[in-house]
Amino acid sequence: RLRNGLAGVDPEGIAQRVGASPLLQGLVDLAGELGIYLSIPFVEEADCEDGAAPGGKRLVYHNTVLLATPKGEVGAHYRKTHLWDHIDGCWCTAGNAPGIVDTEFGRLGLGICYDVHSLDELYAGRGLWLLLYSVAWYGDAVFGPTERWFRQDLAERY
């Protein structure tokens, strides 16, 4: 649950399990019905892969995005790999693998928010055509941090 003495919303009760969530399956089915790709960001609940999670718990939570395909299938399942301690570092467990799917348009990779600092490491040499990048930043659209990241920092780095 929440770590580092930070307050917030506990993910228990709102987190979804891949393969067991009617909500997620409904969105994947919708992508198939509409014949579209659909990005589905959510809080994922999963069993701890290496024994016990922090505090002896057997569950972990991930900041996750699924990419549903026009065939009504999960094309990619990505867990955020680089956590921002001030926000999701207090409740979230980092993923450890890229999220890649080959589409009729080209190879697509997934990223989430603070991953921006490591996308080059995560996807170097993987031949991406497109990066689908899920963020929830806020601020002034012209002079705020969001504008700076997308117009300056990302352009200079990539």
C-alpha positions, -999 to 999 in steps of 0.1 A, spaced: 0 0 0 12 36 6 49 38 15 73 65 27 47 81 50 29 98 21 -8 103 21 -31 96 -8 -56 71 -22 -48 35 -15 -49 15 -47 -67 -14 -30 -102 -16 -43 -96 4 -75 -68 -16 -91 -76 -40 -119 -62 -74 -127 -52 -81 -163 -72 -112 -175 -97 -110 -146 -112 -75 -149 -146 -71 -166 -138 -34 -171 -105 -40 -189 -120 -68 -210 -149 -46 -219 -125 -19 -232 -105 -45 -251 -137 -59 -266 -148 -23 -275 -115 -18 -295 -124 -49 -314 -160 -38 -321 -148 -4 -333 -118 -18 -352 -94 6 -334 -63 6 -313 -71 18 -278 -47 29 -251 -60 18 -216 -40 34 -187 -49 20 -152 -37 9 -118 -28 -28 -120 -29 -52 -91 -7 -82 -95 8 -110 -74 43 -103 -62 66 -122 -85 95 -127 -60 78 -137 -28 66 -109 -6 62 -72 -15 73 -44 8 57 -49 42 53 -86 37 23 -83 14 18 -107 -15 2 -81 -38 19 -53 -57 5 -24 -78 18 -10 -111 12 21 -131 2 3 -163 -10 8 -199 -25 -18 -221 -28 -14 -259 -60 -31 -272 -59 -40 -309 -86 -38 -336 -89 -76 -333 -102 -72 -297 -69 -85 -281 -43 -71 -258 -14 -62 -281 9 -48 -254 10 -48 -216 34 -22 -202 43 -14 -166 60 19 -159 97 12 -154 109 45 -139 89 58 -110 87 93 -97 92 90 -60 71 120 -52 40 106 -69 38 69 -78 70 58 -59 49 57 -27 25 30 -39 38 16 -72 62 -12 -81 83 -6 -112 80 -28 -142 111 -43 -159 103 -47 -196 94 -26 -226 59 -27 -241 62 -34 -278 36 -44 -304 41 -48 -342 12 -32 -361 3 -28 -397 18 7 -395 51 -3 -378 65 -12 -344 49 7 -315 64 11 -280 46 22 -248 58 47 -221 44 63 -191 51 98 -177 85 98 -158 98 70 -182 107 100 -204 141 100 -186 149 65 -198 130 58 -230 162 59 -250 177 31 -228 144 11 -228 138 12 -266 173 17 -281 178 -5 -312 142 -19 -311 132 -2 -344 102 18 -331 80 35 -356 60 53 -329 60 58 -292 27 60 -275 33 80 -244 7 82 -216 11 113 -193 -11 132 -168 9 164 -166 -7 197 -157 1 234 -159 0 263 -183 -2 249 -218 22 275 -232 46 284 -204 43 255 -180 64 224 -175 43 204 -199 51 228 -228 88 228 -218 90 190 -218 72 185 -252 87 215 -271 122 216 -256 134 187 -236 120 159 -257 130 176 -289 165 180 -277 168 145 -264 151 125 -291 
